[in-house]
């Protein structure tokens, strides 16, 4: 139990990163589930869900590139090469997000989900791997960072 003189302990930055990543992984799973079976028509809410997911991933990576990565590089120079690799992943993921958004825009109201499914599967393969790498490489350093 904490007292007025003893602030409540909050999660470390690394644990917060894991929570954000877990939310992205869960949302990705929901996107994949919402596509249904191959050959089914694309429901309008699937489009919105995919677009919202793409935006969330893009914003998350933008914040990492602009804030977290430079701060970690300054505090932990030994992580610079890893941070550069993670930033390169962000560029590749951004490209896949753009392709997915293009498929979302060009699919007709009654279009099949097959092209969309292929793009989501490609994105998922890279994104899930990237999130795991980021956690393995950065969580300990983030948790050691004072709040």
HELIX and SHEET records of a PDB file:
HELIX    1   1 UNK A   13  UNK A   34  1                                  22    
HELIX    2   2 UNK A   44  UNK A   63  1                                  20    
HELIX    3   3 UNK A   64  UNK A   68  3                                   5    
HELIX    4   4 UNK A   69  UNK A   75  1                                   7    
HELIX    5   5 UNK A   77  UNK A   79  5                                   3    
HELIX    6   6 UNK A   80  UNK A  106  1                                  27    
HELIX    7   7 UNK A  114  UNK A  144  1                                  31    
END                                                                             
